[in-house]
Amino acid sequence: MSATSSAPPRGRIDRYFRITERGSTIGTEVRGGLVTFFAMAYIVVLNPLILGTTPDGTGAFLGGGSGDGSNFAAIASATALIAGILSILMGAVANYPLALAAGLGLNAVVAFSIAGIEGVTWADAMGVIVIEGIIILVLVLTGFREAVFRAVPQELKVAIGVGIGLFITLIGLGNAGFVTNEGSTILALGNLGTLPILVFVVGLVLTIVLHVRRVKGALLISILAATVLAIVLENTLHIGQRSEENPGGFNSAPTFDGVMAVPDFSLIGQFDLLGSFQSIGAVTLVLLVFSLLLADFFDTMGTMVAVGAEAHLLDADGNPPKARRILLVDSVGAIAGGMGSVSSNTAFVESSAGVGEGARTGLASIVTGIAFLLATLFAPLVALVPYEAAAPALVLVGFLMMTQIAGVDWRNLDVAIPAFLTIVIMPFTYSISDGIGAGFVAFVVVKLARGRIREIHWLMWLISILFVVYFLLDPILALVG
């Protein structure tokens, strides 16, 4: 139920954002907006960590060249810029205390399931994101988004989030060197006796302690604290970069290139809208775009309802005010993220931290957006953050996504088996698309096996058939060739 006040507005800003009407004040909105920024500012560090450490299908890094790594400062600058603009847009257009930034999970799809395909460039991958955003925008305008939402079983929606959470956790553990594939087994513990691993462990313990103590900005605080520890160790003991000659070094040693600099926005506009058609083909492109659509669809809908519930902004039917405007801005977020080469931008559940401080209107989102714009000036500081310091945040985010697993009814085989396959195949194959496809195909197979063909939505039939073609694409091409 909405929380409203009968007190008259106290000025133009109050009237536009309905601040008093929603039981808030300008000071409370400013404070809430800043809390939201500090709760989600870690994305400026983690987005370069995910996008910047993986070469594309041609061996090139985002904003960099073959073998020499990405331009982390440019990724950080673009990440903060796009987040700032979209958060301001959400506040001004939808008047909702919801901030946007490059979505964790979505950026993993881009890095590992799209850009990593042989022959695909980063520009091609970002073009796929733009295409996905355009499709979402059309679906929002036509009202089809809700139809697709209803077609996919709730348990599969939950399983996708859980699987991505495990995948992100594996990425974090791997980037920190805590888990490695250098051994007699598929995965094994890394060398736990090194100082870089100590940085990771200290960061992870601090992250857990702050989170369970409900400290706002826990992820950002832990990243900063672990980074300070890494800098001290590097400057006193000169640990250096990890290599064959220096196996106990940092996976990315902290380097200092200054505090402030003119923001590097060279990645803006570096996308190829049609390049993916030539690189991966129409069928694969359709499946990848659909995978992104699923993640964007359900993450945003869940987030806006969760934030609205905490802010007491939902109506009697559980709908937020101006829901279509919220979804419109979110769809623009996917387009803008692709055009900015920083992956799809989406609503952040960390916005609930600002709501917990009392934020109730879009003014808080505008404050968050302004803070992100200011953060573009400090992009060089990203080079100071080693993987070992940022990875604990990935692990905790994975845990937060894993908590959704309670939404699966494990006694109902119709959904339990497809959900299980979705969850485990994502990290085991290092492919989010493969996990989604396995779950969808398994759902249809189980329903058929139990004689419940009428319970299969036609969209599920279509999606499953496309995934079967996707899985068999290589042998099909071999036969045709």
Secondary structure, DSSP 8 states (H G I E B T S, - for coil): ------S---SHHHHHHTTTTTT--HHHHHHHHHHHHHHHTTHHHHHHHHHTTS--TTSB-TTS-BTS---HHHHHHHHHHHHHHHHHHIIIII--S--EEE-TTHHHIIIIIITTSTT--HHHHHHHHHHHHHHHHHHHHHTHHHHHHHHS-HHHHHHHHHHHHHHHHHHHHHHTTSEES-SSSSSEE--TTSHHHHHHHHHHHHHHHHHHTT-TTHHHHHHHHHHHHHHHHHHHH---B--SS-TTSBSS------S------TTTT---TTHHHHHH-HHHHHHHHHHHHHHHHHHHHHHHHHHHHHTT---TTS--TTHHHHHHHHHHHHHHHHHTTS--EEE-TTHHHHHHTT--SHHHHHHHHHHHHHHGGGGGGGGG--HHHHHHHHHHHHHHHHGGGGGS-TT-HHHHHHHHHHHHHHHHHT-HHHHHHHHHHHHHHHHHHTT-GGGS-HHHHHHHHHHHHHHTHHHHHHHH-
